[in-house]
Every structure is written in structure tokens, then in C-alpha cells.
Amino acid sequence: MLKKAFIAAVALSVMVAGTSYAQGHAAHHPQQAKADTTAKGMMMGGKGMMGGMMKGGMMGKGMMGGMMQGMMGGMQEPLHSYIRTIKHAPQWFAKVGLNEDQQKKVKQIRADFLKKKADWKAEMEKTKIDLEMALDKKASAKEIRQLLNRYYGSKVDIQVGAYQTVAQIRALLTPEQQKKFDAMLKGGCPMCKGGMMGKGGMMGKGGKAKMKM
């Protein structure tokens, strides 16, 4: 009992001493005290600035939620560089050295793939809706498997389609052009703009972060 009373007395003394020090420090350093109070208000949440950001603002369902969703949804596929190279084809024409006739043929091949890709993506979205309905009604595992196979089957179609399209493009090139094309493809099409680190992307021009509001 005496031990508990002693510990309580020591704790009370420490609290009083800390309060006295804080008050004395604030009296001699008013600017620092004001800054500390402001920082505390920002970090404590609730009505503070940080709380507002965390609660449905930048860090809530807004920016952070969107960033996380974008990062998860934007995980690179196995043949990502193939799809990227096809999508941004006109940007590497000069680098590879395509002549006018080659450019026309590649543009047509690219257009054919992009239209098919749009159909596959649409099929994926429709399958997602069917899957949501099936989950709501507690469908059998067999039905869920069929829907998942359909969904991921469309993803595979996009990957295989990209591979076949790149093969078509490569067949139009000279041996020297093929070397440049293969090197570019292996490097993920570095001259293709619009990526996360490129112009208009997250980091923007000059390495400064850009956020679309």
C-alpha cells in the first residue's frame, strides 16, 4: 500500500514539474510555444488539419484511396511492354526508322488490335457485373469459377493479342530495324510518353509531382 502511494506521489510530482516547465518555456519563447500548439492541432485529428485530411479528405476515400486503387489496378501485366509499345506506336517510328509505307501498315495493325482490346475490356467489365450478382445471390463455387475463367480469359486474350500484334509489326521491319525494335521492346518503350514518370504523368515535367484535381 505504501509502495503504491509512493509511486503515485512521484508521478504527480513529475506531472507538476512538466507543466511548470512548459508554462515557463512558453513565457520565455512565445513563438515556439505557438508553433508547438499549431503543430499539435494539425496532428491530433478530429477538427485539426490532419484529421480533416485523414477523414474523407486527401487521405480518406479521396486521394489516398484513389492512389491505392490506381496502384493495385495498375499492376503491370506480363506483356505490359508489348501493349505499351503498340499503344504508343507513332512515338517510336522515327527511333526505329520506319518509312512512310511501314508507318501506314503499322498504324492499321495497331488500330485492329486496339479495337479488339476494347472489346475484350468491355467483356471483362460485363463479367465483373455478372460476378457481383452471383456473389450477392450466394451462387455455387462452380458458377463463380466459370465467371472467373471468363474474366481472366479476356485478360489472357489481350496479352496473347498483343504478342501476335507485335509479331506482325516485327515482320514488316528490316533486320536492322528489328534490332532497334527488340531493344526498345525489352526496355519497355522508354520513349513512349504518358507513363507514371513521363510527361503528363504523376511526376510530370521536370520531376515535379502533378496531381489532377
For each residue, the residues with C-beta under 8 A, 3 or more apart:
1: 4 5
2: 5 6
3: 6 7
4: 1 7 8
5: 1 2 8 9
6: 2 3 9 10
7: 3 4 10 11
8: 4 5 11 12
9: 5 6 12 13
10: 6 7 13 14
11: 7 8 14 15
12: 8 9 15 16
13: 9 10 16 17
14: 10 11 17 18
15: 11 12 18 19
16: 12 13 19 20
17: 13 14 20 21
18: 14 15 21 22
19: 15 16 22 23
20: 16 17 23 24
21: 17 18 24 25
22: 18 19 25 26
23: 19 20 26 27
24: 20 21 27 28
25: 21 22 28 29 32 33
26: 22 23 29 30 32 33
27: 23 24 30
28: 24 25
29: 25 26 32 33
30: 26 27 33 34
31: 34 35
32: 25 26 29 35 36
33: 25 26 29 30 36 37
34: 30 31 37 38
35: 31 32 38 39
36: 32 33 39 40
37: 33 34 40 41
38: 34 35 41 42
39: 35 36 42 43
40: 36 37 43 44
41: 37 38 44 48 49
42: 38 39 48 49 50
43: 39 40 48 50
44: 40 41 48 50 51
45: 48 50 51 54 55
46: 51
47: 51 52
48: 41 42 43 44 45 51 52
49: 41 42 52 53
50: 42 43 44 45 53 54
51: 44 45 46 47 48 54 55
52: 47 48 49 55 57
53: 49 50 57 58 59 60
54: 45 50 51 57 59 60
55: 45 51 52 60
56: 60 61 62
57: 52 53 54 60 62 63
58: 53 62 63 64
59: 53 54 62 63 64
60: 53 54 55 56 57 64 65
61: 56 65
62: 56 57 58 59 65 66
63: 57 58 59 66 67 211
64: 58 59 60 67 68
65: 60 61 62 68 69
66: 62 63 69 70
67: 63 64 70 71
68: 64 65 71 72
69: 65 66 72 73
70: 66 67 73 74
71: 67 68 74 75
72: 68 69 75
73: 69 70
74: 70 71
75: 71 72
76: 80
77: 80 83 155 158 159
78: 159
79: 82 83 159 162 163
80: 76 77 83 84 188
81: 84 85 185 186 187 188 189
82: 79 85 86 159 162 163 165 166 185
83: 77 79 80 86 87 117 158 159 162
84: 80 81 87 88 188 189 192 195
85: 81 82 88 89 92 166 184 185 189 192
86: 82 83 89 110 113 114 162 165 166 169
87: 83 84 110 114 192
88: 84 85 91 92 189 192 193 194
89: 85 86 92 93 106 107 110 169
90: 93 103 107
91: 88 189 191 192 193
92: 85 88 89 95 96 184 189 191 192
93: 89 90 96 98 103 106
94: 97 98
95: 92 180 184 191
96: 92 93 173 177 180 181 184
97: 94 176 177 180
98: 93 94 102 103 106 173 177
99: 102 103
100: 103 104
101: 104 105
102: 98 99 105 106 172 173
103: 90 93 98 99 100 106 107
104: 100 101 107 108
105: 101 102 108 109 172
106: 89 93 98 102 103 109 110 169 172
107: 89 90 103 104 110 111
108: 104 105 111 112
109: 105 106 112 113 165 168 169
110: 86 87 89 106 107 113 114 165 169
111: 107 108 114 115
112: 108 109 115 116 165
113: 86 109 110 116 117 161 162 165
114: 86 87 110 111 117 118
115: 111 112 118 119
116: 112 113 119 120 157 161
117: 83 113 114 120 121 158 161 162
118: 114 115 121 122
119: 115 116 122 123
120: 116 117 123 124 154 155 157 158 161
121: 117 118 124 125 154 158
122: 118 119 125 126
123: 119 120 126 127 150 154
124: 120 121 127 128 151 154 155
125: 121 122 128 129
126: 122 123 129 130
127: 123 124 130 131 147 150 151 154
128: 124 125 131 132 151
129: 125 126 132 133
130: 126 127 133 134 147
131: 127 128 134 135 144 147 148 151
132: 128 129 135 136
133: 129 130 136 137
134: 130 131 137 139 143 144 147
135: 131 132 138 139 144
136: 132 133
137: 133 134
138: 135
139: 134 135 143 144
140: 143 144
141: 144 145
142: 145 146
143: 134 139 140 146 147
144: 131 134 135 139 140 141 147 148
145: 141 142 148 149
146: 142 143 149 150
147: 127 130 131 134 143 144 150 151
148: 131 144 145 151 152
149: 145 146 152 153
150: 123 127 146 147 153 154
151: 124 127 128 131 147 148 154 155
152: 148 149 155 156
153: 149 150 156 157
154: 120 121 123 124 127 150 151 157 158
155: 77 120 124 151 152 158 159
156: 152 153 159 160
157: 116 120 153 154 160 161
158: 77 83 117 120 121 154 155 161 162
159: 77 78 79 82 83 155 156 162 163
160: 156 157 163 164
161: 113 116 117 120 157 158 164 165
162: 79 82 83 86 113 117 158 159 165 166
163: 79 82 159 160 166 167
164: 160 161 167 168
165: 82 86 109 110 112 113 161 162 168 169
166: 82 85 86 162 163 169 170 185
167: 163 164 170 171
168: 109 164 165 171 172
169: 86 89 106 109 110 165 166 172 173 181
170: 166 167 173 178 181 182
171: 167 168
172: 102 105 106 168 169
173: 96 98 102 169 170 177 178 181
174: 177 178
175: 178 179
176: 97 179 180
177: 96 97 98 173 174 180 181
178: 170 173 174 175 181 182
179: 175 176 182 183
180: 95 96 97 176 177 183 184
181: 96 169 170 173 177 178 184 185
182: 170 178 179 185 186
183: 179 180 186 187
184: 85 92 95 96 180 181 187 189 190 191
185: 81 82 85 166 181 182 188 189
186: 81 182 183
187: 81 183 184 190
188: 80 81 84 185
189: 81 84 85 88 91 92 184 185 192
190: 184 187
191: 91 92 95 184
192: 84 85 87 88 91 92 189 195 198
193: 88 91 198 199 200
194: 88 198 199 200 201
195: 84 192 198 201
196: 201 202 203
197: 201 202 203
198: 192 193 194 195 201
199: 193 194 204 205
200: 193 194 204 210
201: 194 195 196 197 198 204 210
202: 196 197 209 210 211
203: 196 197 207 208 209 210
204: 199 200 201 207 208 209 210
205: 199 208
206:
207: 203 204
208: 203 204 205
209: 202 203 204
210: 200 201 202 203 204
211: 63 202
212:
213:
